[in-house]
Amino acid sequence: MDIVTFEDEWAGLRAEAQTRMRLNGAGPAAGGGGPDLKSSAARKRSAIAALEQHVEPDTQAAGKVMDETSEAAAKGFHDWATGAGINEALKGWRASVKSLQSRLAAEKTALSATHRLLTGADLQLGGQFALLKPSGVDQPYPSRISEH
């Protein structure tokens, strides 16, 4: 049986990570290009609507049901250690629900901002080609972000 030291294992893991990580390109290390960046405004709007209409309200409702049920149980056991334990668990539950709701709100905000970010980047890059624009043509390089 071979004995592997920490240094040997660490060196192997570092070498493996370095072969998989390329900071100077987006394509795979073996050559070829990666997938094209695509953005779908319709899909982002659909995801935002799902978050607003279903996921966020359902998360809030599930949190309230657990609160009500746990509060009733804690009241029933108020003179027992079980009641105190339920109250402690309820504090953790409330913190988890609040954290999840904050995360969902952040994801919704990020989805909303993505279209503006990509459109702005596309327009900025298109503006850099203004010097190459043939005379008499208003927009030789139209944005196609919203088409995908």
matplotlib code that plots the C-alpha trace (Angstrom):
import matplotlib.pyplot as plt

x = [0.0, 1.4, 1.4, 0.2, 1.3, -0.8, 1.7, 1.5, -2.3, -2.4, 0.0, -2.1, -5.3, -3.6, -2.3, -5.8, -7.4, -4.9, -5.6, -9.3, -9.1, -8.3, -8.5, -7.5, -10.4, -13.9, -13.5, -12.5, -8.8, -8.5, -9.4, -12.6, -14.9, -17.4, -21.2, -22.3, -23.7, -27.5, -30.0, -33.8, -35.8, -39.0, -37.6, -36.2, -39.7, -41.3, -38.9, -39.5, -43.3, -43.0, -41.0, -43.4, -46.6, -45.8, -42.4, -42.3, -45.9, -45.8, -42.6, -44.2, -47.4, -45.3, -43.4, -46.7, -48.2, -45.1, -45.2, -48.8, -48.4, -45.2, -46.6, -49.7, -47.5, -45.2, -48.3, -49.4, -46.1, -45.3, -44.5, -42.3, -38.8, -40.4, -42.1, -38.8, -37.2, -40.1, -39.6, -35.9, -36.5, -39.1, -36.5, -34.2, -37.1, -38.0, -34.4, -34.2, -37.5, -36.3, -33.0, -34.7, -37.0, -34.1, -32.3, -35.4, -35.7, -32.0, -32.4, -35.4, -33.5, -30.5, -32.8, -34.3, -30.9, -29.4, -31.3, -30.3, -26.7, -26.5, -28.3, -26.1, -22.9, -24.2, -25.0, -21.6, -19.7, -21.8, -20.9, -17.2, -17.8, -19.2, -16.0, -16.4, -20.0, -20.5, -21.7, -25.4, -26.3, -27.9, -27.4, -25.3, -24.9, -28.4, -28.7, -30.1, -30.2, -33.9, -34.4, -33.1]
y = [0.0, 3.4, 6.2, 9.5, 12.6, 15.7, 17.6, 14.9, 14.9, 18.7, 18.9, 16.4, 18.4, 21.6, 20.1, 18.7, 22.1, 24.0, 21.7, 22.4, 26.1, 28.6, 32.2, 33.5, 32.0, 30.7, 27.6, 24.1, 23.5, 21.0, 23.6, 24.6, 27.3, 27.4, 27.9, 31.3, 33.7, 33.9, 35.9, 35.5, 38.5, 36.5, 33.7, 36.2, 37.9, 34.4, 33.5, 36.9, 36.4, 32.9, 34.3, 37.1, 35.1, 31.7, 31.2, 34.2, 34.1, 30.3, 30.6, 33.3, 31.2, 28.0, 30.1, 31.3, 27.9, 26.6, 29.6, 29.1, 25.4, 25.7, 28.6, 26.4, 23.5, 25.8, 27.2, 23.6, 22.7, 26.1, 24.6, 21.9, 22.0, 20.9, 24.3, 26.1, 23.8, 24.5, 28.2, 27.9, 25.9, 28.4, 31.2, 29.2, 28.5, 32.2, 33.2, 30.6, 31.7, 35.4, 34.4, 32.5, 35.3, 37.7, 35.4, 35.1, 38.8, 39.2, 36.6, 38.4, 41.7, 40.1, 38.6, 42.1, 43.7, 41.1, 42.3, 45.9, 44.9, 42.8, 45.4, 48.1, 46.1, 45.3, 48.9, 50.0, 47.5, 48.5, 52.1, 51.2, 50.1, 53.5, 54.4, 51.5, 52.5, 53.0, 56.5, 56.9, 53.9, 54.6, 51.3, 48.7, 46.5, 46.2, 44.5, 41.0, 40.3, 40.5, 38.1, 35.1]
z = [0.0, -1.0, 1.5, 0.0, 1.9, 2.0, -0.2, -2.8, -2.8, -2.8, -5.8, -7.7, -7.0, -8.1, -11.3, -12.1, -11.4, -13.5, -16.5, -16.2, -15.5, -18.2, -17.3, -20.8, -22.8, -22.7, -24.9, -23.7, -23.1, -25.9, -28.5, -30.2, -29.0, -26.2, -26.7, -27.9, -25.4, -26.0, -24.1, -24.3, -23.1, -23.3, -21.1, -18.5, -18.4, -18.0, -15.1, -13.4, -13.7, -12.2, -9.3, -8.7, -9.2, -7.8, -6.1, -3.9, -2.7, -2.3, -0.2, 2.0, 2.4, 3.3, 5.9, 7.4, 7.6, 9.4, 11.8, 12.7, 13.2, 15.2, 17.3, 18.2, 19.2, 21.3, 23.1, 23.8, 25.3, 26.9, 30.3, 28.9, 27.4, 24.2, 23.9, 24.3, 21.7, 19.3, 19.8, 19.0, 15.9, 14.9, 15.1, 12.8, 10.4, 10.2, 9.5, 6.8, 5.2, 5.3, 3.8, 1.0, 0.3, 0.1, -2.3, -4.5, -4.6, -5.6, -8.3, -9.7, -9.7, -11.4, -14.2, -14.7, -15.0, -17.4, -20.4, -19.8, -19.3, -22.4, -24.5, -23.2, -23.9, -27.4, -28.1, -26.7, -28.9, -31.9, -31.2, -31.5, -35.1, -36.0, -37.7, -40.0, -40.9, -44.7, -45.5, -45.9, -43.7, -40.3, -38.5, -40.3, -37.2, -35.6, -32.2, -32.2, -28.5, -28.2, -31.1, -29.1]

ax = plt.figure().add_subplot(projection="3d")
ax.plot(x, y, z, "-o")
ax.set_aspect("equal")
plt.show()
